[in-house]
Amino acid sequence: MDPSTLPMAQEIDFSLWALFARATFTVKLVMLLLMVASFWGWAIIIQKHITFRLTRRNSETFDEQFWSGEPLDELFDKVGAEPSSASERIFSAGMIEWRRSHREDGGLIAGAQARIDRSMDVAIAKEADSLNRGLGFLATTGSTAPFVGLFGTVWGIKNAFEEIAIAQNTNLAVVAPGISEALVATALGLLAAIPAVIFYNKLSADSDRIIGGYESFADEFATILSRQLDS
């Protein structure tokens, strides 16, 4: 090794900001894209955790009210025309169709049970869409961020070799900065992808459990209304 190489390498700033500042425009663009994706992914993760926790709490509160023995009509009047939680909206969808299925003479319009089931299914689908909104971004980030980072690394290494050819020097002081800048892109890609994959799987499972709870409630509610229809 050239004795002058080590002092020259020690003088080079290898901080993240310095590596970013020395990178080419393409590598900088890749780094910025990955940082934005990572930040946006964490924002979705935090927001979904808060939303899911609040949703579970509201569902537990409404389940206690629903199974308290209070008449369904009174509970529906208490919920009002603008339900505040997902469980209340599913319940209201069924009750609204239940009331619409009654004729003025008190009789029921044919096909009431099927319409009630469809109304609650539509309400559940809307809630499922709301719960899953944003998870697609996590899935996309988890699957593409490593490749975007790898592209930045390949491009950075290409430029590093070009600088080596121009300088006609392969000592550490010439090679290290370009390689380090290139590898930062891969690191950022993994930094964005790993949390996205982990939390996408967790949040998807949480969403499925919540939606399953909605479907179970709708089935139980439909069974109660079916008994009243049969009687």
C-alpha positions in Angstrom: 0.0 0.0 0.0 1.2 3.5 -0.8 2.3 5.1 2.5 0.5 8.3 1.5 -2.8 6.4 1.1 -3.8 6.1 4.7 -3.4 9.8 5.6 -5.3 10.8 2.6 -8.2 8.3 3.4 -8.3 9.6 7.0 -8.9 13.2 5.7 -12.0 12.1 3.8 -15.3 12.8 5.5 -17.4 9.6 5.5 -20.4 11.0 7.4 -23.8 10.3 5.8 -24.3 13.9 4.9 -20.9 14.1 3.2 -21.5 10.9 1.3 -24.9 12.2 0.1 -23.4 15.6 -0.9 -20.6 13.9 -2.9 -23.0 11.5 -4.7 -24.0 12.0 -8.3 -27.4 13.5 -9.1 -28.9 10.0 -9.9 -27.7 8.5 -6.7 -29.0 11.5 -4.7 -32.4 11.1 -6.4 -32.5 7.4 -5.4 -31.5 8.3 -1.8 -34.1 11.0 -1.5 -36.8 8.7 -3.0 -35.9 6.0 -0.4 -35.9 8.4 2.5 -39.3 9.8 1.5 -40.7 6.2 1.2 -39.2 5.3 4.6 -40.7 8.4 6.2 -44.1 7.8 4.6 -44.1 4.2 5.5 -43.5 4.9 9.1 -46.3 7.5 9.1 -48.7 4.9 7.7 -47.5 2.3 10.3 -48.0 4.7 13.3 -51.4 5.9 11.9 -52.6 2.4 11.4 -51.6 1.3 14.9 -53.5 4.2 16.4 -56.6 3.5 14.1 -56.6 -0.2 14.8 -56.4 0.3 18.6 -59.2 2.8 18.5 -61.3 0.5 16.3 -60.9 -2.4 18.6 -61.8 -0.3 21.6 -64.9 1.1 19.9 -66.0 -2.4 18.8 -65.6 -3.7 22.4 -67.7 -0.8 23.7 -70.4 -1.3 21.2 -70.5 -5.1 21.7 -71.2 -4.5 25.4 -74.1 -2.2 24.5 -75.4 -4.6 21.9 -75.4 -7.6 24.2 -76.6 -5.7 27.2 -80.2 -6.7 26.5 -81.3 -3.2 25.4 -84.0 -3.3 22.7 -82.5 -3.0 19.2 -84.8 -0.1 18.3 -83.7 1.9 21.4 -80.0 1.1 20.7 -80.5 2.3 17.1 -82.1 5.5 18.2 -79.2 6.1 20.6 -76.6 5.5 17.9 -78.4 8.1 15.7 -78.2 8.9 12.0 -74.4 9.4 12.0 -72.7 6.5 13.8 -69.2 7.3 15.1 -67.6 3.8 14.9 -67.4 1.0 12.3 -69.5 -1.5 14.4 -72.2 1.2 14.8 -72.2 1.8 11.1 -72.6 -1.9 10.3 -75.4 -2.1 12.9 -77.1 1.0 11.5 -77.0 -0.4 7.9 -78.8 -3.5 9.0 -81.4 -1.6 11.2 -82.1 1.0 8.4 -82.9 -1.8 5.9 -84.9 -3.6 8.6 -87.1 -0.5 9.1 -87.4 0.1 5.4 -88.6 -3.5 4.9 -91.7 -2.8 7.0 -94.9 -1.8 5.2 -97.2 0.8 6.6 -99.5 -1.9 7.9 -96.7 -3.5 9.9 -96.1 -6.4 7.5 -92.7 -7.1 5.9 -91.7 -6.7 2.3 -90.6 -10.0 0.7 -86.8 -10.6 0.6 -86.1 -8.5 3.7 -83.5 -10.9 5.1 -81.4 -10.9 1.9 -81.5 -7.1 1.7 -80.4 -6.8 5.3 -77.5 -9.1 4.7 -76.4 -7.2 1.6 -76.6 -3.9 3.4 -74.4 -5.1 6.2 -72.0 -6.7 3.6 -71.7 -3.4 1.8 -71.0 -1.6 5.1 -68.3 -4.2 6.0 -66.7 -3.8 2.6 -66.4 0.0 3.1 -64.9 -0.5 6.6 -62.4 -3.1 5.2 -61.4 -0.7 2.5 -60.8 2.0 5.1 -58.7 -0.3 7.3 -56.6 -1.6 4.4 -56.0 1.9 2.9 -52.2 2.6 2.9 -51.2 -1.1 3.3 -50.6 -1.3 -0.4 -47.9 1.3 -0.1 -46.1 -0.7 2.5 -46.3 -3.8 0.3 -44.9 -1.9 -2.7 -42.1 -0.3 -0.6 -41.2 -3.7 0.9 -40.9 -5.4 -2.5 -39.3 -2.6 -4.5 -37.1 -0.5 -2.2 -34.2 -3.0 -2.1 -34.1 -3.0 -5.9 -34.3 0.8 -6.1 -31.4 1.0 -3.6 -29.5 -1.6 -5.6 -29.9 0.5 -8.7 -28.4 3.5 -6.9 -25.5 1.3 -5.7 -24.8 0.0 -9.3 -25.0 3.5 -10.7 -22.7 4.8 -7.9 -20.1 2.0 -8.4 -20.2 2.7 -12.2 -19.2 6.3 -11.5 -16.6 5.2 -9.0 -14.9 3.0 -11.6 -15.1 5.9 -14.1 -13.3 8.2 -11.6 -10.7 5.5 -11.0 -10.1 5.3 -14.8 -9.8 9.0 -15.1 -7.4 9.3 -12.1 -5.6 6.2 -13.2 -5.1 5.4 -9.5 -6.6 2.6 -7.5 -5.4 3.6 -4.1 -7.9 3.7 -1.1 -8.3 7.4 -1.2 -9.7 7.2 -4.7 -11.8 4.1 -4.4 -13.3 4.3 -0.9 -15.5 7.5 -1.3 -17.3 6.3 -4.5 -17.9 2.8 -3.1 -19.1 4.2 0.2 -21.6 6.6 -1.5 -22.9 3.7 -3.6 -23.5 1.4 -0.7 -25.5 4.0 1.2 -28.2 3.7 -1.4 -28.5 -0.1 -0.7 -28.6 0.6 3.0 -31.4 3.1 2.6 -33.3 0.6 0.4 -33.1 -2.0 3.2 -33.9 0.5 5.8 -37.1 1.4 4.0 -38.0 -2.2 3.0 -37.5 -4.2 6.2 -39.9 -2.3 8.4 -42.4 -2.1 5.6 -42.5 -5.9 5.1 -42.7 -6.6 8.8 -45.4 -4.2 9.6 -47.4 -4.9 6.4 -47.7 -8.5 7.5 -48.6 -7.6 11.1 -51.1 -4.9 10.1 -52.7 -7.1 7.4 -53.2 -9.8 10.0 -54.7 -7.2 12.5 -57.0 -5.9 9.7 -58.2 -9.5 8.9 -59.0 -10.1 12.5 -61.0 -6.9 12.8 -62.9 -7.5 9.6 -63.5 -11.1 10.8 -65.1 -9.6 14.0 -67.3 -7.4 11.9 -68.5 -10.4 9.8 -69.2 -12.4 12.9 -71.2 -9.6 14.4 -73.1 -9.2 11.2 -73.9 -12.9 11.1 -75.1 -12.8 14.8 -77.2 -9.7 14.2 -78.7 -11.3 11.0 -79.6 -14.4 13.0 -81.4 -12.2 15.6 -83.4 -10.4 12.9 -84.1 -13.7 11.2 -85.8 -15.0 14.4 -88.0 -11.9 14.5 -88.8 -12.4 10.8 -89.8 -16.0 11.4 -91.9 -15.1 14.4 
